[in-house]
Amino acid sequence: MNIRNEEIVQIKAAIKALETQRSLLGDAAVDISLQALHLQLQIAELVAVPDVVLQSEGERRHATILFSDLSGYTMMNEKLDPEMVQDLMTRIKSGAIRIVEYHSGIVNQFVGDEILALFGIPIVHEDDPIRAVRAALELHRMVRNMSVEVEPFIGRPLTLHSGINTGLIVTTERDSRDGKFGVIGDTVNTGARLLAQANEDEILVSPETNRLIFPYFKTKSLDPVKMKGKAKPMIPHRILGKAKIRTRMEASKSRGFTPHIGREKELTILNDSLEKTIKGKGQLVTISGEAGIGKSRLIYEFCNNLDRKNIDVFQGRCQSYGVSTPYLPFLYALRRVLHLSDEDSLSTLHDKVVTNLTKYNIALEQDIPIFLHLLSIPSDQYPLNKDLAGEKLKQTIQEALVTINTINAKHRTRVWILEDWHWVDEASEATLIKQLDSMASYQLMVVVLYRPEYSPNWKHLQFQTTIDLNPVDEKSVESMIKVIYGVNQLPDKFASKIFQHSGGNPFFIEELCDLLKEEEAFLIEDGKMRFLHPIEHHTLPETIQAVIRAKLDRLYPEQREVLSLASVICKEFLQQVLEQISTNIEYLDSSLEYLESSDLIRQIKNLPEKTYQFKNVITQEVTYKRLLLKQRTILHHLVGETIETLYPERLEE
């Protein structure tokens, strides 16, 4: 394992050990030591950015390809001075890089007036197709805004047209003159042909991309189109705009929830914390869990049963492509508190902020300039104090946010939900810490949701409760499946197979069940299910694979290598076999330890030999699929030879 990552593990262990010594050493001594350790941890995490390394021979990856081309480029060259054309193209290219990178993609190549952007290379995100469409919409809007400058001279609008496709590609790093990454596969070709089909200011997506972006965008199916190299015509889908649904939770709610099963204990903990809050004892509840484990659903069920007449609920959310936006989760919540809309003009936004802040509490009138500045709303009536700048401005903003969070919480209960805190920006983190320092005597309950890779920067507080959300058990999985399919009885071992594949992750369970239903894998007769095909014959849902791939990309190269080698061996694997085939033997022990702490594998035996197992079948399959076919062949041969050498008497086993 990377030495820097090993240091982080050691510091976290020291912090955990020190917390247990409070009764022996006293709070003062422990707090002083913890401050030093937390500083070390911040520095270590700051430099511990994993290198993105692709093997020289390439890698199989699932990615989204965005092609965009200018309509009106030829006319512009004919009628404008070359210097003006060059200046405009430079601005378009700079804007394209900024927009694509904001959504965590990369502009791989500019060819004349054509843009080729990649999402899912070199780093996978769970929602790469969604990011690509959002980026395309912003690119189109940017060019439309620039068009007003040249339209009077060329006699026509300047617009983009775009094609987007998602699928398997093979990628390699290469000479940056031809694009940083070489991308090969039918996915790329289809994306280029969608571009050719798109009209001016039109964004076309393939059926696969359209399926993955539903229900986050409004789309329209077009007539089937015969494309070169395709046996069957393809149905392109035109992007009409964003839909109101923005999160996976909202999408689940729109199609109807499955019953909430197996989380009674966690709901009790939340309700107990709420009772303390109502009595004027501020509470912090942290909920940690992997993607899809049910953090947002747990909070939805908790909030759904609150007495909204007497309890205010506010929600803020971090975003993985908004980590550079200061105070993002608080801005998210503030816009809702002040009833601001994306469709509002600047003057309407200004009036709403002024009116709703004073209506909320007259004492907030003095902070109107701060909130207008924070929301990027210009104001001559409420100008920002010229003395406020730098650190002083930052402190003033944070104090204003803390004030609006607590100002009515002396006599009225308030619940603040902060989701996806693992993507938090530095300014929001500092604001939350300031909030925690001053909330103990308020009717304020703060609930922070994050994934296990996040390490809180605040010390454990007396009014803090921690919920580690674990996978549901096999009995709960069986109950979920029965409700999803509306049956009383399941085929033999079916629930057990779903449990093994999903690892007890509720999102994975629902997606697997939806896939089997869509592919008509079974019949239901008299409340009983009868399978037509074994579950193993069905491809894993792309939504699940994306979650796993994103997690794999956060590993260091040596950790990914160990996991890849293990995926070739079997769901269960012996450490001794890995020792014989690993090229990074010095990192093997620490890599296995890290993979186990990351819930990707678990140790199931120590004697007579250390034996490990993938936490779920899905992780093994997704890891294995990233290997090139020739790599799989070589590694299978190597594993076979190693087992024959180490265990000649156990070959039948």
C-alpha positions in Angstrom: 0.0 0.0 0.0 1.1 3.5 -0.7 3.2 4.8 2.3 1.1 8.0 2.6 -2.1 5.9 2.8 -0.6 3.7 5.4 0.2 6.8 7.5 -3.4 7.8 7.3 -4.5 4.4 8.6 -2.1 4.7 11.5 -3.2 8.2 12.5 -6.8 7.2 12.4 -6.0 4.3 14.7 -4.2 6.6 17.1 -7.2 8.9 17.2 -9.5 6.1 17.9 -7.2 4.7 20.7 -6.8 8.1 22.3 -10.6 8.6 22.5 -10.8 5.5 24.7 -8.4 7.1 27.2 -10.5 10.1 28.3 -11.4 8.6 31.7 -7.7 7.9 32.4 -6.0 11.0 31.0 -8.8 13.6 31.3 -10.6 15.5 28.5 -8.1 18.4 28.5 -5.0 16.3 27.8 -6.9 14.1 25.2 -8.2 17.2 23.4 -4.8 18.7 23.1 -3.3 15.5 21.7 -6.3 15.0 19.3 -5.8 18.5 17.9 -2.3 17.6 16.9 -3.3 14.3 15.4 -6.2 15.8 13.4 -3.7 18.3 12.0 -1.4 15.5 11.0 -4.4 13.7 9.4 -5.4 16.7 7.4 -1.9 17.1 6.0 -1.6 13.4 5.2 -4.9 13.3 3.4 -4.0 16.5 1.5 -1.0 14.8 -0.1 -2.5 11.3 -0.4 -4.0 11.8 -3.8 -3.9 8.5 -5.6 -2.1 8.5 -8.9 -4.3 7.7 -11.9 -2.4 4.9 -13.7 -3.6 3.0 -16.7 -1.7 -0.1 -17.6 0.3 0.4 -20.8 -1.6 -2.3 -22.7 -4.9 -0.7 -21.9 -8.0 -1.4 -20.0 -11.7 -2.3 -20.6 -13.9 0.5 -19.2 -17.5 1.6 -19.4 -17.6 5.2 -20.3 -19.8 8.0 -21.8 -18.6 9.7 -25.0 -19.7 13.2 -25.9 -19.2 14.6 -29.4 -20.0 18.3 -30.0 -19.6 20.2 -33.3 -20.3 23.8 -34.3 -23.1 24.6 -36.8 -22.1 27.8 -38.7 -18.4 27.3 -38.5 -17.8 27.3 -42.2 -19.9 30.5 -42.7 -18.0 32.1 -39.8 -14.7 31.4 -41.6 -16.0 32.8 -44.8 -17.3 36.1 -43.5 -15.2 37.0 -40.4 -11.6 38.0 -40.1 -9.4 35.1 -39.2 -8.3 36.8 -36.0 -11.9 37.2 -34.8 -12.5 33.5 -35.6 -9.4 32.5 -33.7 -10.5 34.6 -30.7 -14.0 33.1 -30.6 -12.7 29.5 -31.0 -10.2 30.1 -28.2 -13.0 31.2 -25.9 -15.2 28.3 -26.9 -12.4 25.8 -26.3 -11.6 27.4 -22.9 -15.3 27.4 -22.0 -15.6 23.7 -23.1 -12.7 22.6 -20.9 -14.1 24.5 -17.9 -17.6 23.1 -18.3 -16.5 19.5 -18.9 -14.0 19.5 -16.1 -16.6 21.0 -13.7 -18.7 17.8 -14.4 -15.6 15.6 -13.8 -15.1 14.8 -17.5 -12.1 15.5 -19.6 -11.9 17.2 -23.1 -9.8 14.5 -24.8 -9.4 16.2 -28.2 -10.3 19.2 -30.3 -10.4 18.6 -34.0 -11.1 21.8 -35.9 -14.5 22.8 -34.5 -15.3 19.4 -33.0 -15.0 18.6 -29.3 -14.5 15.0 -28.0 -15.1 14.7 -24.2 -14.9 11.6 -22.0 -16.8 10.8 -18.8 -15.7 7.8 -16.8 -12.0 8.1 -18.0 -9.7 8.2 -16.1 -12.0 8.2 -13.1 -15.4 6.6 -13.0 -18.4 8.3 -11.3 -21.7 6.6 -10.6 -23.6 9.0 -12.8 -21.2 9.7 -15.7 -24.0 9.6 -18.4 -25.9 12.3 -16.4 -22.8 14.4 -16.0 -22.2 14.2 -19.8 -25.8 15.4 -20.6 -25.5 18.2 -18.1 -22.2 19.3 -19.6 -23.7 19.2 -23.1 -26.6 21.4 -22.1 -24.2 24.0 -20.7 -22.0 23.8 -23.7 -25.0 24.5 -26.0 -26.1 27.4 -23.8 -22.6 28.9 -23.8 -22.4 28.9 -27.6 -25.9 30.4 -27.9 -24.8 33.2 -25.7 -21.7 33.8 -27.9 -23.8 33.7 -31.0 -25.2 37.2 -30.5 -21.7 38.6 -31.2 -21.3 37.0 -34.7 -24.9 36.5 -35.9 -25.2 40.0 -37.4 -22.0 39.4 -39.4 -22.6 35.9 -40.7 -26.4 36.1 -41.1 -27.2 32.9 -39.1 -27.0 31.6 -35.5 -23.9 29.9 -34.2 -24.9 26.7 -32.4 -23.6 23.3 -31.4 -25.0 19.9 -32.2 -24.0 16.9 -30.1 -24.1 13.1 -29.9 -23.7 11.1 -26.7 -23.3 7.4 -26.2 -22.4 5.1 -23.3 -20.8 1.6 -23.4 -17.7 -0.5 -23.4 -14.5 0.9 -24.7 -10.8 -0.1 -24.6 -8.6 2.9 -23.5 -4.9 3.5 -23.3 -2.8 6.5 -22.4 -1.1 8.0 -25.5 0.7 11.1 -26.9 -1.4 14.1 -25.9 -1.2 15.6 -29.4 -3.8 13.0 -30.4 -5.8 13.2 -27.2 -4.6 12.1 -23.8 -6.4 8.8 -24.0 -6.9 6.5 -27.0 -10.5 5.2 -27.0 -11.5 2.3 -29.3 -14.8 0.5 -29.7 -18.3 0.6 -31.2 -19.3 3.0 -28.4 -17.1 5.7 -29.9 -18.3 5.1 -33.5 -21.9 5.2 -32.5 -21.4 8.5 -30.6 -19.8 10.0 -33.7 -22.8 8.8 -35.9 -25.3 10.3 -33.4 -23.4 13.6 -33.8 -23.8 13.3 -37.6 -27.6 12.8 -37.2 -28.1 15.8 -34.8 -29.6 19.0 -36.2 -28.5 22.5 -35.1 -28.7 23.0 -31.3 -29.8 19.4 -30.9 -28.4 16.9 -28.4 -29.0 13.2 -29.4 -28.3 10.3 -27.1 -28.3 6.6 -27.7 -30.9 4.2 -26.2 -28.4 3.0 -23.6 -27.5 6.5 -22.5 -31.2 7.5 -22.5 -32.0 4.5 -20.2 -29.2 5.6 -17.7 -30.2 9.2 -17.6 -33.9 8.5 -16.9 -35.7 10.2 -15.1 -33.3 13.1 -14.7 -34.0 14.6 -18.1 -36.9 15.2 -20.4 -36.3 13.4 -23.7 -38.2 12.6 -26.9 -37.8 9.4 -29.0 -37.2 10.0 -32.7 -37.8 7.8 -35.7 -35.4 4.8 -36.1 -32.3 5.6 -38.0 -30.2 3.2 -40.0 -26.5 3.7 -39.1 -23.4 2.4 -40.8 -22.2 -0.8 -39.3 -25.4 -1.5 -37.4 -27.6 -4.5 -38.3 -30.7 -2.9 -36.8 -31.9 0.7 -37.0 -31.3 2.7 -33.8 -33.8 5.0 -32.1 -32.1 8.3 -31.1 -33.5 10.3 -28.2 -33.5 14.1 -28.2 -32.7 15.9 -25.0 -35.4 18.5 -24.2 -34.1 19.7 -20.9 -33.6 18.9 -17.2 -36.5 17.2 -15.3 -37.5 18.2 -11.8 -36.0 14.9 -10.4 -32.4 15.5 -9.4 -31.4 12.7 -7.0 -31.6 8.9 -6.8 -33.8 9.3 -3.8 -36.3 11.5 -5.7 -36.2 9.0 -8.6 -37.1 6.1 -6.2 -39.9 8.2 -4.7 -41.4 8.9 -8.1 -41.6 5.3 -9.1 -42.8 4.1 -5.7 -40.7 2.9 -2.7 -40.3 -0.6 -1.6 -41.2 -1.1 2.1 -38.5 0.0 4.5 -37.3 -3.3 6.1 -34.6 -4.0 8.6 -33.9 -0.5 9.9 -36.1 -0.4 13.0 -33.1 0.0 15.4 -31.7 3.0 13.4 -35.1 4.7 13.3 -35.4 4.3 17.1 -31.9 6.0 17.6 -33.0 9.0 15.4 -36.3 9.4 17.3 -34.5 9.2 20.7 -32.2 12.0 19.5 -35.2 14.0 18.4 -36.8 13.7 21.8 -33.6 15.1 23.4 -33.7 18.0 20.9 -37.3 18.9 21.7 -36.2 19.2 25.3 -33.7 21.9 24.3 -30.6 19.7 24.1 -29.0 20.1 20.7 -28.1 16.8 19.0 -25.7 15.7 16.3 -26.4 12.4 14.5 -23.9 11.1 12.0 -24.9 8.3 9.6 -22.1 6.5 7.8 -22.6 3.9 5.1 -21.7 2.8 1.6 -23.4 4.0 -1.6 -26.9 2.4 -1.9 -26.9 1.2 1.7 -30.0 3.3 2.5 -28.8 6.5 4.2 -31.2 8.8 2.4 -34.1 6.3 2.6 -33.6 6.1 6.4 -33.7 9.9 6.7 -36.8 10.0 4.4 -38.6 7.6 6.7 -37.6 9.6 9.8 -38.7 12.9 8.3 -41.9 11.5 6.9 -43.2 10.8 10.4 -42.3 14.2 11.9 -44.9 16.7 13.0 -44.2 19.4 10.4 -46.5 21.9 12.2 -44.1 22.0 15.1 -40.8 20.9 13.5 -39.0 22.6 10.7 -36.9 20.4 8.4 -34.1 21.9 6.1 -31.9 19.9 3.8 -28.6 20.7 2.2 -26.6 18.4 -0.2 -23.0 18.3 -1.3 -22.2 17.2 -4.9 -19.1 15.5 -6.2 -18.8 18.1 -9.0 -19.4 21.0 -6.6 -16.5 20.5 -4.2 -14.9 23.8 -5.4 -18.1 25.8 -4.7 -17.9 27.3 -1.2 -20.9 26.7 1.1 -22.6 24.5 -1.5 -24.9 22.5 0.9 -25.9 25.7 2.8 -26.6 27.5 -0.5 -28.8 24.5 -1.5 -30.8 24.8 1.7 -30.8 28.6 1.8 -32.4 28.8 -1.6 -35.3 26.7 -0.4 -35.6 28.5 2.9 -36.0 31.8 1.0 -38.1 30.2 -1.8 -35.7 31.1 -4.6 -36.2 29.5 -8.0 -33.8 28.9 -11.0 -36.4 30.7 -13.2 -36.3 33.9 -11.1 -34.7 37.1 -12.5 -32.0 38.8 -10.6 -34.4 41.5 -9.4 -36.9 38.9 -8.3 -34.2 37.0 -6.4 -33.1 40.2 -4.8 -36.6 41.1 -3.6 -37.3 37.6 -2.4 -34.1 37.5 -0.3 -34.9 40.9 1.4 -38.5 40.1 2.0 -38.2 36.5 3.2 -35.2 37.1 5.4 -36.9 39.8 7.4 -40.1 37.8 7.4 -38.2 34.8 8.8 -36.8 36.9 11.6 -36.4 40.7 11.7 -33.0 40.3 13.4 -31.6 38.9 10.1 -32.1 42.3 8.4 -28.5 43.3 9.3 -27.2 40.2 7.4 -29.0 40.9 4.1 -25.8 42.2 2.4 -24.0 39.0 3.5 -26.7 36.7 2.1 -27.0 38.6 -1.2 -23.2 38.4 -1.6 -23.3 34.6 -0.8 -26.0 34.0 -3.3 -24.2 36.1 -6.0 -27.0 38.6 -6.3 -25.8 42.2 -7.0 -27.4 45.0 -4.8 -27.0 48.8 -4.8 -29.5 49.0 -1.9 -27.6 46.6 0.4 -23.9 46.8 -0.6 -21.4 44.7 1.2 -19.2 46.5 3.7 -15.9 47.4 1.9 -14.0 46.4 5.0 -15.1 42.8 4.6 -12.5 40.8 2.7 -10.4 37.6 3.0 -10.5 35.9 6.3 -12.8 38.5 7.9 -15.4 38.0 5.1 -15.2 34.2 5.5 -15.8 34.4 9.3 -18.7 36.9 8.8 -20.4 34.5 6.2 -20.0 31.5 8.5 -21.5 33.5 11.5 -24.4 34.6 9.4 -25.1 31.0 8.3 -24.9 29.8 11.9 -27.3 32.6 12.9 -30.0 31.7 10.4 -29.7 28.0 11.4 -30.3 28.7 15.1 -32.2 32.0 15.3 -35.6 30.5 15.7 -34.4 27.3 17.4 -34.7 28.4 21.0 -38.5 27.9 21.0 -39.1 25.8 17.9 -37.5 22.5 16.9 -35.4 22.4 13.8 -33.9 19.4 12.0 -31.0 20.1 9.6 -30.1 17.3 7.1 -26.7 17.5 5.4 -26.4 14.8 2.8 -23.3 13.4 0.9 -21.0 15.1 3.3 -18.0 13.0 2.0 -18.0 15.6 -0.9 -18.0 18.6 1.4 -16.1 21.8 0.5 -13.7 23.3 3.0 -15.9 26.4 3.8 -18.9 24.3 4.6 -16.9 22.0 6.8 -15.7 25.0 8.8 -19.3 26.3 9.0 -20.6 23.1 10.4 -17.8 23.0 13.0 -18.7 26.5 14.1 -22.4 25.4 14.3 -21.5 22.4 16.5 -19.7 24.7 18.9 -22.8 26.7 19.6 -25.8 24.4 19.3 -25.9 22.5 22.6 -28.7 24.6 24.2 -30.9 24.9 21.1 -33.7 22.8 19.8 -31.5 21.9 16.8 -30.8 18.4 15.5 -28.1 18.2 12.8 -28.0 14.9 10.8 -24.9 14.4 8.7 -24.8 11.6 6.1 -21.5 10.4 4.5 -19.7 7.4 3.1 -17.0 5.5 5.2 -14.1 7.1 3.3 -14.9 10.4 5.0 -13.2 11.1 8.3 -14.9 13.9 10.4 -12.7 16.8 11.3 -14.6 17.5 14.6 -13.9 15.7 17.8 -16.6 13.4 19.2 -19.1 15.5 21.1 -21.1 14.5 24.2 -24.3 15.2 22.2 -23.2 13.2 19.2 -24.7 9.8 18.2 -23.1 7.7 15.4 -25.1 5.3 13.2 -23.0 2.9 11.1 -25.4 1.6 8.5 -24.6 -2.0 7.7 -26.1 -4.3 5.0 -29.4 -5.9 5.7 -29.5 -9.5 6.6 -30.6 -12.4 4.5 -34.0 -12.6 6.2 -34.7 -8.9 5.4 -33.6 -9.5 1.8 -36.1 -12.3 1.5 -38.9 -10.0 2.8 -37.9 -7.3 0.4 -38.0 -9.6 -2.6 -41.4 -10.9 -1.6 -42.8 -7.4 -1.4 -41.2 -6.3 -4.6 -42.7 -9.1 -6.6 -45.9 -9.4 -4.6 -45.5 -13.1 -3.9 -45.8 -15.3 -0.8 -43.1 -17.9 -1.7 -39.8 -17.7 -3.5 -37.9 -20.3 -5.4 -35.4 -22.4 -3.5 -32.2 -20.5 -2.7 -33.3 -17.4 -4.7 -33.1 -15.0 -1.8 -29.7 -16.5 -0.8 -28.4 -15.8 -4.3 -29.6 -12.3 -4.4 -28.1 -11.8 -0.9 -24.7 -13.1 -2.1 -24.8 -11.0 -5.3 -25.9 -7.8 -3.5 -24.0 -8.2 -0.2 -27.2 -7.0 1.5 -27.1 -3.6 -0.2 -30.7 -2.4 -0.5 -30.1 -0.4 -3.7 -28.4 -3.4 -5.3 -31.2 -5.7 -4.3 -33.9 -3.4 -5.9 -31.8 -3.0 -9.1 -31.3 -6.8 -9.4 -35.0 -7.5 -8.9 -35.9 -4.7 -11.4 -33.6 -6.2 -14.0 -35.0 -9.7 -13.6 -38.5 -8.4 -14.0 -37.6 -6.3 -17.1 -36.0 -9.3 -18.7 -39.0 -11.5 -17.9 -36.8 -14.1 -16.2 -39.7 -15.6 -14.3 -43.4 -16.3 -14.1 -45.7 -15.7 -11.2 -48.5 -18.3 -10.7 -50.7 -18.4 -7.6 -48.4 -16.2 -5.6 -45.4 -18.3 -6.4 -42.4 -17.6 -8.7 -41.0 -19.9 -11.3 -37.7 -19.0 -13.0 -37.3 -19.5 -16.7 -33.5 -18.8 -16.6 -30.9 -19.0 -13.9 -30.1 -15.7 -12.3 -26.4 -16.1 -13.3 -27.4 -15.8 -17.0 -28.4 -12.2 -16.6 -26.1 -9.2 -17.0 -25.6 -7.0 -14.0 -27.5 -3.7 -14.1 -25.3 -0.9 -15.2 -26.4 1.2 -12.2 -24.8 -1.3 -9.8 -21.7 -1.7 -11.9 -21.1 2.1 -11.9 -21.2 2.2 -8.1 -18.6 -0.5 -7.8 -16.4 0.9 -10.6 -16.4 4.3 -8.9 -15.2 2.6 -5.7 -12.5 0.7 -7.5 -11.1 3.9 -9.1 -10.6 5.4 -5.6 -8.1 2.6 -4.8 -4.3 3.0 -5.2 -2.8 1.1 -8.2 -1.3 -1.6 -6.0 -4.6 -2.2 -4.3 -6.5 -2.5 -7.6 -3.9 -5.0 -8.8 -4.4 -7.2 -5.8 -8.2 -7.0 -6.3 -7.8 -7.8 -10.0 -5.6 -10.8 -9.4 -8.1 -12.1 -6.7 -11.0 -11.7 -9.1 -9.3 -14.2 -11.5 -8.7 -16.8 -8.8 -12.3 -17.1 -7.4 -14.8 -15.5 -5.0 -12.6 -17.1 -2.3 -8.9 -16.9 -2.6 -5.7 -17.8 -0.7 -3.1 -15.2 0.2 -0.4 -17.6 -0.7 -1.6 -17.8 -4.3 -1.5 -14.0 -4.5 2.0 -13.9 -3.1 3.2 -16.0 -6.0 1.6 -13.9 -8.8 1.7 -10.4 -7.4 4.2 -7.9 -8.8 3.9 -5.7 -5.7 4.6 -8.3 -3.0 5.9 -5.6 -0.6 2.4 -4.0 -0.6 0.3 -7.2 -0.5 -0.3 -7.4 3.3 -1.2 -3.7 3.6 -3.4 -3.8 0.4 -5.4 -6.7 1.7 -5.8 -4.9 5.0 -7.1 -1.8 3.3 -9.4 -3.8 0.9 -10.9 -5.5 4.0 -11.4 -2.2 5.8 -13.0 -0.8 2.7 -15.7 -3.6 2.7 -14.5 -5.0 -0.6 -13.2 -8.3 0.8 -13.2 -10.1 4.2 -10.9 -12.6 5.8 -12.8 -15.9 6.4 -9.9 -18.1 7.6 -6.6 -17.6 9.3 -5.5 -21.2 9.7 -4.1 -23.3 8.1 -3.8 -20.5 5.6 -5.1 -17.0 5.3 -8.2 -17.1 3.1 -10.2 -14.2 1.9 -13.6 -13.7 0.2 -15.1 -11.0 -1.9 -17.9 -9.2 0.1 -20.3 -9.8 -2.8 -20.3 -11.5 -6.2 -20.9 -8.2 -7.9 -17.5 -6.7 -6.8 -15.7 -9.8 -8.2 -17.5 -9.6 -11.5 -17.0 -5.9 -12.0 -13.3 -6.1 -11.1 -12.8 -9.0 -13.5 -14.6 -7.3 -16.4 -12.1 -4.5 -16.4 -9.2 -6.8 -17.4 -8.4 -7.1 -21.1 -9.3 -10.4 -22.7 -5.6 -11.2 -23.2 -4.9 -10.3 -19.6 -7.5 -12.7 -18.4 -6.0 -15.5 -20.5 -2.5 -14.9 -19.2 -3.6 -14.6 -15.6 -5.8 -17.7 -15.7 -2.8 -19.7 -17.0 -0.6 -18.2 -14.2 -3.1 -18.9 -11.5 -3.6 -22.5 -12.7 0.2 -23.1 -12.8 0.6 -21.6 -9.3 -2.2 -23.8 -7.8 -0.7 -26.9 -9.4 2.7 -26.1 -7.9 1.5 -25.2 -4.4 -1.3 -27.7 -4.0 -0.6 -30.8 -6.2 -2.5 -33.1 -3.8 -5.6 -30.8 -3.7 -6.2 -30.2 -7.5 -9.6 -32.0 -7.5 -10.7 -29.8 -4.6 
